[in-house]
Amino acid sequence: MTAARTVAQAVGETLVRCGIDTVFGVVGSGNFVATNAMVAAGARYVAARHEGGAATMADAFARVSGRPAAVSLHQGCGLTNALTGITEAAKSRTPLVVVTAETTNRRSNFFVDQPALAEAVGAVSIRVTSAATAERYAAVAVATARDQRRVVVLNLPLDVQARPAEGPQAEPVPPADRPGPGDVGGLAEALRRARRPVFVAGRGARAARAELEELAGRCGALLATSAVAKGLFRGSPWDLDVSGGFATPLAAELISGADLVVGWGCQLNMWTMRHGRLIADGAVVVQVDDEPDAIGAQRDVALGVVGDVCAVATAVTALLEETAEGYRTAEVRAAIAARRRWRDEPYDDAGGAGRIDPRTLNAALDDLLPAERVVAVDSGNFMGYPSMFLDVPDEHGFCFTQAFQSVGLGLATAIGAALARPDRLPVAALGDGGALMGAAELETVVRLGLPMVVVVHDDAAYGAEVHHFGPDGHPLDTVRFPETDFAAIGRGYGYEAVTVREPGDLAGVADWLAGPRTAPLLVDAKVTRGAPSWWLEEAFRGH
């Protein structure tokens, strides 16, 4: 006799039917049936070694693929283990469904107030309360994640999961209409008056390259991005790359010289605008976003336009009858061609005594690694170097999980990005602290057969704290550690590994690239530690 189809099975099947094709997780008793139901319905299941890693993998996969993903968790401790990754995704407005078992029995060891936890980190909470409505709630969870770009925590109480499924099969909710352009006349007029306009595109503009380039060409605007949209304008002669703390000296000079700054799907926050230092006195600031609450949330703006970035850019272009030179002079074009990248800036190599300058390291890696790559960067003192010295081919080549600024997410981010773009070489850029925090997922890389390059920038410390508190004479014993043999750790997991103390040691990377790449590569880079990174030093001054 065939067992009755349960609510857990029905929910799993519905999630897949409504568009979830990849689910990450750690399976326990509470989410076992729902996860297997998703797999049986056609979803790919990716097992992580820790729930925090699973949540971050799902976050990165959704960002790079452009499709909602899911993470499957056990009740109570499974959810709490994943909270940092969930918080990062919620702050980044990643479309993600967190499928988590739940116990509503307050005497259970696993009891926590899961809806309250979801609300506390900025996620939407939905609880399946009956067999009759379970499939509809699951369909709504996917639609909410997709259309509102939200993290949705779908709580599946254990007692409800086990009930026989009821009610009609829920169909996918049709996608919501994208918001049309608001009143764009004011923006068109501002662009007509501007002599030195700059566009700064953020996460909300990653699908709008063509529309923004056309409008920028009409009004003579230079093009820049926030860190999360790095690569969006790659190949344009007017691309300044990243605005903010990572900006090159030339980009900072040109952006701060603008008389009009337009943020497209970009909050123009303190990081992207260097605590306001990139906005000149008297410059007009405009923000375009499809959510009214986002306008002016981070800084005062002269004008806010509510609407989809593509639609607004297209509508404004239609209002500009003539093409203006604007900021696009021959002199500016030549300067960008000569100094677009950080590696174009001269520096005194600080390497020696068994340690390599991170600028030299990442410039050399940029030359060695294939151009078709996807780069994920962890948080810490080191992070600016791979972020700015490793070029990426487009906006799908850089995955930056930094909205919560948590150390330890980088490796899991790289795994999720790698699975979303299997056509590209995945590169995980980590610090020693983050590498050890996320070390469990080193095994996941090997098990999945990912040809990943993991670069550990080892300064044997939490470098940000060393450089923040050290100059004031604070004791630093709590944030300094003995040197770790990351190459040996990597080999233990099944990696090929090379220790880099000077540029010549990078020959091992070239050998790996020339070989079959049947195992991932771990680069144990012993980096200099005498001075803070440029962006971190500026950030500390800003605070």
N, C-alpha and C positions, 0 to 999 in steps of 0.2 A: 504494500500500500504506500503510495507517494505521500510524503509529509506535506502538510498545508504550507503554502507560501506565506512567509512571515512579513511583518512590517519592515524588519531589517533588510530582507531581500528586496522588497518593493522599493524602499528608499534607494538602495544601491543601484538598482536597475533604472530608476527614474533619473538619478543624477547623470548617468551615462547617456540616457536617451535625450536629455536636455542639453548635452554639449560637453560634459566632462569626459575627456579622453585619457587623462593621465592623473594618477593619484599617488601621492607619496605618503609614507607613514611608518609607524611601528605598530604591529598588530598584537593585541592582547585579547582577552576573553570578551571584552565588551564591544570591540569593533571587528571581531573576526568574521561574523556572518555578513555584515554590510560590505566589508572590503572584498570578500570573495564574490559577493553578488556583483560588485562593480567589475571585477575581473571577468566573471562569466558573461557579463553584458558587453564586453569588448574593450574595457579600459586597460591601459597599461599600469601595472602596480610597480612602484619603485620602493624597495625596502631601505630605509635609513637605519643607522645604528643608534640614533638618538632622536627623540621627537623634535628637539630644537632644530636639528639638521633637516628633518623632514619638512618642517614648516618653511624654512628658508629655501630649500630646494624648490618647493612648490611656488613660493613667491618669485624666485628667479625664473622658473620655467614660464610662469604666466607673463612676466614682464617681457621676456625675449620672444616668446611665441605669439603673444598678442591674444591668447585664448585663456579663459578661466581654467584654473587647475584646482585640485582638491588635496587636502591632507587628512588622513584618517588616524584617529587617536583613541586610546583607551580612556575610560572615565577618570576624572580626578587627576591623578598624578600624570597621566599621559598629556592632558591638556595643560597642566601647570608647567611641565617640562618644555612645552612648545611655545610658551607665552612670549618669550623674547622675539622669536621669529614671527609670531602672529602680530605682535606690536609693530615691528618694522613694516610688515605688509600693510597693516591698517593705516599707519602714518603715510605710507607711500601710495595709498589708494589702489592697491593691487586687487584685481578681481580674483578672489580666492574663497572657496568653500571649505570650512573646517568641519569635517564630519566626526563628531565625537560622541561616544557613549556617555551616558549620564546616570548617576544614581540620585534619586530624589529622597532616599531614606537617610535621614540625618544621623542615624546610628551607624551607618556604613563607614568603614575606614576610608572609602573613596569619596565621601561626600565633600564637595565644596560648592559654593554658590556660582555655578558656571555661567549663567546669564550675567551676573554681576561682574565676573571676571572679563567677559567679552566687552561689556559696556565700559569697563575701566580702561581698556586699552584701545578703545575707539572702534571696535567691531560691532556689527549688527548681530543680535541674538535672535534665533528662531528655535522654538522647541516643538517637537512633534508630540502632540498630546493625545492623538487618537488614531486608530487604524483607518478610520474613514477619511481623515484629512492628511495622512502621512505623505502620500505621493504629491498632493498639491503643494504642501509646504516645501517639499524637496525641489519641485519645479520653481517655486518662488525664490528659493535660496539661490539657485543658479542664475535666474534672471536678475535678481538684486545685485549679485556680484558682478555680473556682466554689464548691466546698464548703468548702475550707479558707481561702478569701480569701488566696490567695498569688499571688505572681508566679512563673510557671514559665518557665524558659528552655529551650525545646525546640531542642536542637542537631541540625542536619541535616548530617552529614558529606557533603562533595561527592561522594565516591565512592559512598556509599550512595544519595544522591539520584538518581543517574543509572541505577540498576538498575531492571529491570522490576518492577512491583508484583506482590506475591504475596499469598496468603492470603485469607481471607474478609473481606468488608467489615465494618469495626468499627462497632458500633452505639453511640449515645450512652450514657454511664454514667448511670443514674438518679440524681437528686439524693439526697444523704444525708439521713437524718432529722435534723431540728433537735433539739438536746438539750432534754430536758424539764427542769422545775424541779428543783433540788436540794432540800435541807432548808430550807424557807422559814419554819419556825416561829420561828426566832430573829429574822428580819427583821420578821415580823409583830409580835412582842413589842416590838422596838425602836421600831417605829412607834407602838404603843399608848402607850409611855412618853414619846415625844418631845412637846415643847411647841412647838418651833420647827424642824420638819424642812425640809430643802432637798434636792431632787433635782437632780443634775447629770448630764445625758444626753450621751453621747459618740457617736462614730461607730457603735458597735454598737447604738445605740438609735434609729437614724434611721427604722426601720420600726415603731416602737412608740409613736407619739404617743398614740393612743387609749387604749391600756392604761395608760400612765403617767399620763395626765390623770385617768383614772378612779380609780386608786389614790391619786394626789395629792389629789383631791377628798375621798376617804374619810378621809385622815389629816391634811389641812390643810397639805400641803407646798407651798412655793414652787418654781418651775420655772426651771432655768438649763441652759445647755449649755456644752460645750467649744466652741472656735472652729470646729472642723470640722462641728459640728452646728448652727451658727447658723441661726436661723429655724424650728427644729423646733416651738416652741410659740408661733409668731407668732399674735397675735390673742387669746391667753389673757390675762385681766386679772391673772394671777399670773406672767406671764413676765418674768424678770429679764434675759433675753437672755444674753450670754456671761459666763461666769465666768472669772476669771484676770486676766492683765495688761490685757486689753481691757475689763474690767468697769467699768461706770459707778460713780461714788462711792456711789450708793444701793445698787446690786447688791453691791458689796464690803461695805458696812455690814451688809446683811441676811444675806449668806452667812456672814460672820464672826460673826454673832450666832446662828447655828444651833446647836442642841444635838445635832442628828443630820444628817449629810451622807451621802447615798447616791449613789454613782457607778454609773450604769447604762450598761454598755458603754463605760465611760470610765475611763482609767487614773489620773485624779486626779493628774497629774504636776505638776512644778514650775510649768509655765506656767499650767495650769488652776487651781491652788491658790495662785498667787503665792508660790512657795517655802515653802508651808505657812502663810503669813500669813492665809489665808482660813479656816483651821480654828481655832476657839477652843480654848483650854485646857479640857480636859474634854469636848469634843464627841466623840460616838461617830461613827466612820467605818465605813461599810459599802460593799462593792464587789460588784457583780453582773456576771458575765462568763461567756461560754460556754466559756472556756478556763481550766483550772485554773492554768496557769503565769502568767496575767495577774493573778491575785489577789495583792495585796500587792507587786507587782513594783516599783512606784514609791514607795509609802509604806506604813507599817504600818496595818493595818485591824483593827478590833475583830471584824469578822465578814465572811466571804466566802461568797457564794452562787454556785455554779457552775450555769449554765443559760442558756437563751435568754431574753433580756430580756422579750419578750412573754409567754412562758410563766410566768416568775417573777412578773411584775407581776400577771398574771391570778390566779395561785394565791394570792398574798398578799392581794389584794383580797377573795377569797372567805373569808379567815380574819378579816377585820375586819368584825365585825357592825355596829358603830356608826360614825357619822361624827363626827369631831372637828374643832373649829375650827382647832387647831394654830396655824400662823403666819399664817393667813388672816383677820386682823382688818380692821375697816373702816379703821383708821389706815394699815395697811400697803398696803391696796388703793389708798387715795387717794394715798399716796406714790409707788407704782409708776405710777399714771396720770399724775402730774405730772412724774416724773423718770426714766422708763424709758430714755430715749435720751440719748446724750452731748450732743446738740444742745440738750437741755433745761437743761444746765448753763451758767451764765453764764461768759463769758471775755472778756478784753481782746484785741480784734483786733490782731494784730501786723503786718498788711499795710501796704504803703506802699513808696515808692521803687522802684516797678516790680515788686513781688513780692506775691503773694496768700497770705493765711493758709490753710493746708490745711484748717482747720476750716470756714472760710467757703466755700472752694471746694467741699468735699464736701457741705456742707449745701445749698448752692445746686444742685448737681447732683442731690441727692436729691429736691429739689422739681421739677426740670425733667424728669428721666428718667421714663419710664413705670414704674408699680409692678411690672408683670410683667417682671422682669429676672433675669438670672443674672450674678453678679459674681464675677470671679476677681481675686485680689490677689497681686502678687509680694512678695518679701521685701525688707526694708530699713527704714530709719528712718521712712519715710513710712507704712508699711503699716497702722498702727492707724487712721488717719483714714478711708480708704475702707472698711475693715472695719467700723467702728462708726458712721460717719455716713451710709453708704448702706444703707438698709433693704432687706431681701429678703422676698419673699412667703412663703417656707417653706424647709425644709431643702434643697430642690432648687435654691434660688436663690443659693447661696454655695458656691464651690469653692475650697478652701484647701489648696494643695499646699505645706505647710510642715513636714512631718515631718523633712526633711533640712536645712531652713532654707537652701536654696540660692537665691541671687539669679539671676534670669534665666529662671525657669519661668513667669512670669505670663501672657505673651502666648499661649504654647502651651496653657496651662491654659484660657484663655478660648476658644480655638478648639475644643478637645475638648468643653468644656461647651456651647458654642453648637450644636455638631452634635448633642449629646444632647437639647437643648431648643430646637429651632428655633422654637418658639412664643413665645420670650422674647427681649427685647433683650439681647444680650451686652455686658458692660462689662468691659474689661480695665484694672485699676488698676496702673500700673507706676511705678517710680522711673526716674531717668535712667540709672543703671547697668544695671538689668535690661532696660530698653528697648533699649539698645545691644547687650547680650549676645544678646538674642533677636530682633534686627531682621530677620534673614532671613525670619522667619515673617510679617512684615508683608505680604509678597507673597502668602503663602498665604491670608490673610484676603481680599485683593482677588480672587484667583483663584477662591475658593470662593463669592464673592458674599455674604459675611456682613455684615449691617448692623450692624457692631460699633462701639462707642464705645471708643476707646483713650485713656486719660487718663494722660499722663506727668507725674509730679510731679518737676520738674526743680529740684534745689538745687545743681546743678553740682558734685557731690561724692558720695563714698560717705559719706553723712551719719552712719551709725552709727559709723563710725570717727572722723569729725571730732568728734562729741560724746562719744565714749568717751575718746579720748586727748587732745583739745584742752585740757580743763581742767587737765591735768597739765603743760602746757607743751611737749608733744611737737611736732616739726615736722609739718606736715600737707600738704606739697607732693605727697606720693605719693597722696593721696586727694582732692585738689581738681583740678578741670578747668575749661577755658574753657566758657562757656555754649554749648550746642548748639542749633541751630535745628531742633528736632524737627518743627515744622510744615512746613518745607521738605523734610525727609526724607519725611514722610508724603505730601506732594503728589507727590514723585518716584515713590512706589510706586502712586499712583492714589487717594489719600485726599483727601477734603475736610479742611481743617485750619483751626484757629483758635488763636492765641496768646493766653493769658490772663495778664494781669498785675494785673488788678483786677476786681471783680465785674461791672462793666459789660461787660467783654469776653465774658462768657458769653452775651450775646445771639446770638453765632454758633452756640452749641449749640442754642438755641431755634429758630433759623432752620433748622438741619439737621433737627431733629425734625419741623418743620412741612413739610419738603419731601419729595421722593420717596425719599430715603435710598438712592439707587442706588449710592453709594459709601460705604465706611465713613468714620467721622469720627475724626480725631486731635486731641486737645486738648493743646496744649503749654502746660502750666501752670507758670509760673515762681513757685515757692513760696518762702516765707520760710525762712531757714536759720540764724536766730540762736540757736535753742534746740532741745534734743532733744525728741522726742515723749515724752509722759508714760509710756507703757508701756516704752519703751526705757530711759529714765532709771531706772525701777524695776528693770528686768531687770539693768542694770549694777550697781546697788546689791546685788541679790540674789546676783550672782556674787562 
